[in-house]
Amino acid sequence: MSQKAWSVFLVALMLTVAFAVPVSAGDEGSPTVGVQIQNLESQEINVDAVSYSQDGAEVKSLGGTVKLASETATTYYIPNFNLKPGSSALVVSSTGQAGGIARTEWSSSTGAGIYSTTAAGTKVLMPLILSKFANQTSQVTVQNTDTSKDISDVKLTLLPRGGGTPVVVDNQTILKGTSKTWKLDDTGVWGTLPNTATDLGAPGFMGSMVIESAIPLVVQSFIDIDNTPGISAFTGVAADSAAKKLYCPLARDNYFGNTGITVVNNNGVAATAKITFRADPASPNSTTVNQDLPILANSSAIAFQGPGGNTRTAGMPGGTQTAANTVPTNNGWFGSAEINADQDVVAVVNDTLFGPNFSIAGQSSYNCVPADSAGTKHYLPLLRRYHLSDQRLVSGVQVVDTSGGSNTATLSLVNWDGSAAPDPAPKTIGANSAVNFFGGDWTGLPTVPANLGGFGWFGSGVVTCTADCIVLVNDEHITGIGTKAVDRANYIG
């Protein structure tokens, strides 16, 4: 799939609380993008969105000012705005705190990706970069958050997995307010990258990236898998957000998918990440697994929960799925992961649905959450219940306790038009455990009007916990329902 990218950053109270948002077009058909912006305040705010084309030729307001009631969301459906052909970036500003996510879907390939708000930084870490590894290649989009001037000091440094010589591209220019996109298989930019993942069963480059400028940047990445619907999306992490303790709300080994956790050590000394995997109450196996993951200086390492993976070697029960039969049999393990490292690290989770012989039927990614980002209130800009008759997209809301004590989670729902929706019953979370609010179980929700698909429901939500928690939203097509299978996608609340 060839891709072009949109990038978006969000300005709240004229401070950059940024996230990159993609749009792509190419061999697999034109993409559609919806950007959901949610009001995080207890009072009404005003929101404005402006598009900046990557070539600098068009700056265009998207529909004027939108008034958003407390904790409600609005949708910017990009095809509705007749933007200049090509790639652009979007700047969303508000009179109060706001957050958001972007979902991109490719109609002919049924690939999809979602990612959410992240902080801008003058040094941003991209935890996972691939080039021609198992037919997977990264596309990285970097946005200049200064809407008044161009910048020409952008530096991108590739750090090979397992160490090795960094590859540096510097003095890159990005026009004001907009973004620039790099594909990692572009040998004219990167040269011939080394094979750094052959121990994982395939040649190709695997590593991480550091992106720097004197002006704060936001960074977003797609990983595209050739000739499959699998596309994953996630954001770069400001280097000052690296932490010794991280939470990954969903890990699984042969339970409707398999995950891999990439941990990046952007320090000049080696690190060890101690990962504790705690089973969900509904997991087929309730084993708690502990894994030590050594990471070289300025490098990354992967904990893989799958056939032949090092997490299985550490004791993860994988059920009857094997390397000879990689189709999930769903009798393995699922739950959450806690990372404790002796150096500040960042991490990203790839969540993959395998077919036969490690072929990929679907994939999504999300960034693990620093411990200090846990809290009692989390905003969810996009939730769905069997939305669209052909796709039947349904959200699952995974809530993980980080307090180690008693905790109760409440999910409040809001309809697409800002009106209140019936809420599911609260759920009690065990210490360091998790619960899931599955959209298919929600009742009494109205059907969206014809201009929004005329089938099922979508809206936004807020999770409130009585003690610290973190939240992950899965946005998935339910196998066997509807006529159009769509790639899985997820985001952190």
Summary of the structure (lengths in Angstrom):
residues: 493
radius of gyration: 20.9
end to end distance: 28.9
largest distance: 57.8
contacts: 1891
relative contact order: 0.14
helix: 6%
strand: 55%
